[in-house]
Amino acid sequence: MNWGVFEGLLSGVNKYSTAFGRIWLSLVFIFRVLVYVVAAERVWSDDHKDFDCNTRQPGCSNVCFDHFFPVSHIRLWALQLILVTCPSLLVIMHVAYREAREQKHREVVGENCHRLYPDLGKKRGGLWWTYLLSLVFKAAVDVVFLYIFYRFYKNYTLPSVVKCEIPPCPNIVDCFISRPTEKNIFTLFMVVTACLCILLSVVEACYLVGKRCHESLLSRSKSSRRETRQFRSIVHNKDCSLSHSEQDSFELGGQVFHAADCKLVMAPNTASSQIGEDVIS
């Protein structure tokens, strides 16, 4: 295994994850992948070889082993870890797609052009949906595999002795499982870590949705406050214009006259006064 490539993938996933995502990543790759690679494979390496039945009937032990162990724990865990970690790589691929699109846009328009994405790693738009769907998919995968383990192995435990009467066994035979206690410990450990990963994925999804709702509510409140301020400024300007027009009016004989009305009224009066002066003269 190339650990340099593995480290690069881990750093890329960790870069675009939230705090809950970083905890999930540490839990998966330290308490699940490393435990699987270092210890679990060795514990289940001799499960078929050391499965002994108290009979010498040919094929009896093979048939009983296939009945009680339809799928090996190791193969189920390997498939589970592959499916759980793949959605995190989709986030990196989406960010790489954004970077390639931004680079093409700069080549066409120019270096000083308007950027398509102000922050390539910020979870907005399609990247937000990709990240959210990856969380849902990871939690769903863990839930499905926990159900499969429960259906194959009741209570996620293995008995030390199983009784088998499947043909070609001549009668009810006792079959003994190797290292049952050690296998039960590792099985419960993997089940508990899977449950913790499910919990972290659900909490992170709720955090993303709650944060988006909070941001949308804040933007709406800011826009409503801005509209209210604009409306108040418009009303204030109208009130000021009305007050200035009222200052240009005066009251005479119980009637209100404006400056424009005074011009119309004063013009005939001046004409009549001029006529009276002519008659007197």
Rosetta blueprint (number, residue, H / E / L):
1 M L
2 N L
3 W H
4 G H
5 V H
6 F H
7 E H
8 G H
9 L H
10 L H
11 S H
12 G H
13 V H
14 N H
15 K H
16 Y L
17 S L
18 T L
19 A H
20 F H
21 G H
22 R H
23 I H
24 W H
25 L H
26 S H
27 L H
28 V H
29 F H
30 I H
31 F H
32 R H
33 V H
34 L H
35 V H
36 Y H
37 V H
38 V H
39 A H
40 A H
41 E H
42 R H
43 V H
44 W L
45 S L
46 D L
47 D L
48 H L
49 K L
50 D L
51 F L
52 D E
53 C E
54 N L
55 T L
56 R L
57 Q L
58 P L
59 G L
60 C H
61 S H
62 N H
63 V H
64 C H
65 F H
66 D H
67 H H
68 F H
69 F L
70 P L
71 V L
72 S L
73 H H
74 I H
75 R H
76 L H
77 W H
78 A H
79 L H
80 Q H
81 L H
82 I H
83 L H
84 V H
85 T H
86 C H
87 P H
88 S H
89 L H
90 L H
91 V H
92 I H
93 M H
94 H H
95 V H
96 A H
97 Y H
98 R H
99 E H
100 A H
101 R H
102 E H
103 Q H
104 K H
105 H H
106 R H
107 E H
108 V H
109 V H
110 G L
111 E L
112 N L
113 C L
114 H L
115 R L
116 L L
117 Y L
118 P L
119 D L
120 L L
121 G L
122 K L
123 K L
124 R L
125 G L
126 G H
127 L H
128 W H
129 W H
130 T H
131 Y H
132 L H
133 L H
134 S H
135 L H
136 V H
137 F H
138 K H
139 A H
140 A H
141 V H
142 D H
143 V H
144 V H
145 F H
146 L H
147 Y H
148 I H
149 F H
150 Y H
151 R H
152 F H
153 Y L
154 K H
155 N H
156 Y H
157 T L
158 L L
159 P L
160 S L
161 V E
162 V E
163 K E
164 C E
165 E L
166 I L
167 P L
168 P L
169 C L
170 P L
171 N L
172 I L
173 V E
174 D E
175 C E
176 F E
177 I L
178 S L
179 R L
180 P H
181 T H
182 E H
183 K H
184 N H
185 I H
186 F H
187 T H
188 L H
189 F H
190 M H
191 V H
192 V H
193 T H
194 A H
195 C H
196 L H
197 C H
198 I H
199 L H
200 L H
201 S H
202 V H
203 V H
204 E H
205 A H
206 C H
207 Y H
208 L H
209 V H
210 G H
211 K H
212 R H
213 C H
214 H H
215 E H
216 S H
217 L H
218 L H
219 S H
220 R H
221 S H
222 K H
223 S H
224 S H
225 R H
226 R H
227 E H
228 T H
229 R H
230 Q H
231 F H
232 R H
233 S H
234 I H
235 V H
236 H H
237 N H
238 K H
239 D H
240 C H
241 S H
242 L H
243 S H
244 H H
245 S H
246 E H
247 Q H
248 D L
249 S E
250 F E
251 E E
252 L E
253 G L
254 G L
255 Q E
256 V E
257 F E
258 H E
259 A H
260 A H
261 D H
262 C H
263 K H
264 L H
265 V H
266 M H
267 A H
268 P H
269 N H
270 T H
271 A H
272 S H
273 S H
274 Q H
275 I H
276 G H
277 E H
278 D H
279 V H
280 I H
281 S L
